[in-house]
């Protein structure tokens, strides 16, 4: 255990905090009542929370036109910092006249509460097919990320945001840890080196295997499942959280594991999203980030290890957090344990390959995932949840 508690610096050197202080909130809220209102989508809400709490440091708002094109074309901000996906606020062209340059607007929760104020410093209409090709490597609207981006609106607004009140949630309250909170917790535990694991699926045996290998070289593990908007056929977040809690309780050392949710929406942008996910985990205070097979992928849009190769395009000065790259893990019948091609002499016929897609298919077909795939307690949770949703 390390005795020093100097954590890795946030991306860009400073953790962003867009919350208004308590003194200014009442006056700003009263002023916001007089402003043009912009109703936020689920993806907007997720991005607003990530911006306000510093998950997306060094961004302090939705990107302007200059930063947007710098990110698309260079995968960097105009100051040279690594950044892979533009965080945008999109509106329908039919509504664009309501929001004027250099004017303030109120950002509103679908329930009607004003959450933040933003000064519109940029307003533009980009080529969204270009954005799709650059970010998602396809313009195919069957791709869930492209489809979601196209649904958000043709006109983009940029500007710094000031949060008046928290984005309200009724779920996972004790697990909604901000970067400031995780950094405080890692310091309390005297963790200097922390590895983060991103997932949008229940943790199966292959995940457990690679996270525990990573734990051998660091002080602690931060399991940070994404709970923002995902595809309709992904396992619901509340079911996944039951799985994570049960698995950690029974199969991970309690003093070396922290569970906290990642509020971002899933973009399914493969390699570029792997970079964004890594940056976010650096802001949480993590020094290492697990990148496995087809990170943030969907369908056949990306190569199996493209999300690992993209890290080679950045120097340590541009991206401080270190990726830990794993090959596809499997259950090896010959050795009766988890392995990869690097550690197992088995033939392909002796390997049981595991994936979130396979478990979803099995559950839809009423099958219980085998012990080689997932722990029995997790299989029970998943089977029960699927039977209740039929």
Residue pairs with C-beta under 8 A, 6 or more apart in sequence:
1 190
1 219
2 190
2 191
2 192
2 193
2 219
3 190
4 190
4 192
5 186
5 187
5 190
5 191
5 192
6 192
7 183
7 186
7 187
7 192
7 285
8 282
8 285
8 286
8 287
8 320
8 321
9 320
10 16
10 54
10 57
10 58
10 179
10 282
10 283
11 57
11 58
11 81
11 82
11 279
11 282
11 283
11 320
12 57
12 58
12 81
13 58
14 57
14 58
15 54
15 57
15 179
15 180
15 183
15 283
16 51
16 54
16 56
16 57
16 58
16 59
16 60
17 52
17 53
17 54
17 180
18 51
18 52
18 53
18 60
18 61
18 116
18 160
18 161
18 162
18 163
19 52
19 162
19 163
20 28
20 162
20 163
20 164
25 164
25 165
28 117
28 162
28 164
29 114
29 164
29 165
31 104
31 117
32 104
32 106
32 114
32 117
32 164
33 106
33 114
35 104
35 105
35 106
35 117
36 98
36 99
36 103
36 105
36 106
37 105
37 106
37 108
37 114
38 89
38 91
38 99
38 105
38 106
38 107
38 108
38 157
39 108
39 110
40 48
40 107
40 108
40 109
40 110
40 115
41 152
42 228
42 229
42 265
43 148
43 152
43 228
43 229
43 265
44 89
44 107
44 152
45 109
45 167
46 228
46 229
46 263
46 264
46 265
47 56
47 62
47 87
47 89
47 264
47 265
48 107
48 115
48 116
48 161
48 163
48 167
49 55
49 167
49 263
50 56
50 87
50 263
50 264
50 280
51 59
51 60
51 61
51 62
51 87
51 161
52 116
52 161
52 163
52 167
53 178
53 179
53 180
54 178
54 179
54 180
54 283
55 178
55 179
55 262
55 263
55 264
55 280
55 283
55 284
56 87
56 279
56 280
56 283
57 179
57 283
58 77
58 81
59 83
59 87
60 160
60 161
61 118
61 158
61 159
61 160
61 161
62 87
62 88
62 89
62 118
62 156
62 157
62 158
62 159
62 161
63 71
63 86
63 87
63 88
63 122
63 158
64 121
64 122
64 158
64 159
65 122
65 124
65 126
65 156
65 158
66 78
66 122
67 77
67 78
67 86
67 158
68 86
68 88
68 124
68 126
68 156
68 158
69 126
70 76
70 77
70 78
71 77
71 83
71 84
71 85
71 86
72 86
72 130
72 131
72 134
72 135
73 134
75 82
75 83
75 84
75 272
75 275
75 313
76 82
76 83
76 318
77 83
80 318
81 318
82 275
82 279
82 314
82 318
82 319
83 275
83 276
83 279
84 135
84 269
84 271
84 272
84 273
84 275
84 276
84 279
84 310
85 135
85 267
85 269
85 272
85 273
85 275
85 276
86 131
86 135
88 152
88 156
88 158
89 118
89 156
89 157
89 158
90 149
90 152
90 153
90 154
90 155
90 156
90 157
91 99
91 153
91 155
91 156
91 157
92 153
92 154
92 155
93 125
93 153
93 154
93 155
95 153
96 123
96 155
99 105
99 120
99 123
99 157
100 120
100 123
101 120
101 121
101 122
101 123
102 119
102 120
102 121
103 119
103 120
104 117
104 118
104 119
104 120
105 117
105 118
105 120
105 157
106 114
106 116
106 117
107 114
107 115
107 116
107 117
107 118
107 161
108 114
108 115
109 115
109 167
109 168
111 168
113 165
113 168
114 164
114 165
115 163
115 164
115 165
115 167
116 161
116 162
116 163
116 164
117 161
117 162
117 164
118 157
118 159
118 160
118 161
118 162
119 159
119 160
120 157
120 158
120 159
121 158
121 159
121 160
122 156
122 157
122 158
122 159
123 155
123 156
123 157
123 158
124 155
124 156
124 158
125 154
125 155
125 156
126 156
128 149
128 150
128 154
129 139
131 149
132 138
132 139
132 143
132 146
132 149
132 150
133 139
135 145
135 149
135 267
135 269
135 272
136 143
136 145
136 146
136 149
136 267
136 268
136 269
136 270
136 272
136 301
137 270
137 271
137 301
137 302
138 146
138 301
139 146
140 146
140 301
141 147
141 150
142 299
143 268
143 298
143 299
143 301
144 231
144 266
144 268
144 298
145 267
145 268
145 269
145 298
148 229
148 265
148 267
167 263
169 176
171 227
171 237
171 238
172 227
172 237
172 241
172 261
175 241
175 259
175 260
175 261
176 260
176 261
176 263
177 185
177 258
177 260
177 261
177 284
179 283
179 284
179 285
181 260
182 222
182 258
182 260
182 284
182 285
183 284
183 285
185 258
186 194
186 220
186 222
186 258
186 285
189 219
189 220
189 255
189 258
190 219
191 218
191 219
191 220
192 219
192 287
193 217
193 218
193 219
193 220
193 287
193 288
194 218
194 219
194 220
194 221
194 222
194 285
194 286
194 287
194 288
195 211
195 214
195 215
195 217
195 218
195 220
195 221
195 222
195 286
195 287
195 288
195 289
195 290
195 324
196 221
196 222
196 224
196 281
196 284
196 286
196 288
196 289
196 290
197 207
197 211
197 214
197 221
197 222
197 223
197 224
197 290
198 224
198 225
198 226
198 262
198 277
198 281
198 289
198 290
198 295
198 296
199 207
199 223
199 225
199 226
199 240
200 225
200 226
200 230
200 234
200 240
200 266
200 356
201 207
201 234
201 235
201 240
201 356
201 359
202 235
202 239
202 240
202 243
202 244
202 356
202 359
202 374
202 378
202 381
202 382
203 211
203 223
203 243
203 244
203 247
203 378
204 354
204 356
204 359
204 369
204 373
204 374
204 378
205 329
205 331
205 338
205 354
205 372
205 373
205 374
205 375
206 292
206 328
206 329
206 330
206 331
206 338
206 354
206 355
207 292
208 247
208 251
208 338
208 375
209 329
209 338
210 290
210 292
210 326
210 329
211 221
211 223
211 290
212 252
213 326
214 221
214 288
214 290
214 324
215 221
215 256
217 288
218 287
218 288
219 256
220 256
220 257
220 258
221 252
221 256
221 257
221 258
222 258
222 260
222 281
222 284
222 285
222 286
223 244
223 248
223 257
223 258
223 259
223 260
224 259
224 260
224 261
224 262
224 281
224 284
225 237
225 240
225 241
225 244
225 259
225 261
225 262
226 261
226 262
226 264
226 266
227 237
227 240
227 241
227 261
227 262
227 263
228 262
228 263
228 264
228 265
228 266
229 265
229 266
230 237
230 265
230 266
231 266
231 268
231 298
233 360
234 266
234 356
234 360
235 356
235 360
235 382
235 385
236 385
237 261
239 381
239 382
239 385
241 261
242 381
242 385
243 378
243 381
243 382
244 259
245 259
246 377
246 378
246 381
247 375
247 377
247 378
248 254
248 257
248 259
250 375
250 377
251 375
260 284
262 280
264 280
266 296
267 273
267 276
267 296
268 296
268 297
268 298
269 276
269 296
270 294
270 295
270 296
270 297
270 298
270 301
270 302
270 306
270 307
271 295
271 296
271 302
271 306
271 307
271 309
271 310
272 310
273 295
273 296
273 307
274 291
274 295
274 296
274 307
274 308
274 310
274 311
274 323
275 310
275 311
275 314
275 319
277 289
277 295
277 296
278 289
278 291
278 311
278 319
278 321
278 323
279 319
279 321
281 289
281 321
282 289
282 320
282 321
286 321
287 321
287 322
288 321
288 322
288 323
288 324
289 321
289 322
289 323
289 324
290 323
290 324
290 326
291 307
291 308
291 311
291 323
291 324
291 325
291 326
292 325
292 326
292 328
292 329
293 304
293 305
293 326
293 327
293 328
294 302
294 304
294 305
294 306
294 307
295 307
295 308
296 307
297 307
303 309
304 328
305 325
308 323
308 325
311 319
311 323
311 325
326 340
327 340
327 341
327 342
328 340
328 341
328 353
329 338
329 339
329 340
329 354
330 338
330 339
330 340
330 344
330 351
330 352
330 353
330 354
331 337
331 338
331 339
331 351
331 352
331 354
331 372
331 373
332 338
332 339
332 344
332 346
332 350
332 351
332 352
333 346
333 350
333 351
333 352
334 344
334 345
334 346
334 350
335 344
335 346
339 346
344 351
352 370
352 372
352 373
354 372
354 373
354 374
358 373
359 369
359 373
359 374
359 382
362 368
362 369
363 369
363 382
363 383
363 386
364 386
366 386
366 387
368 379
368 383
369 378
369 379
369 382
371 379
373 379
374 382
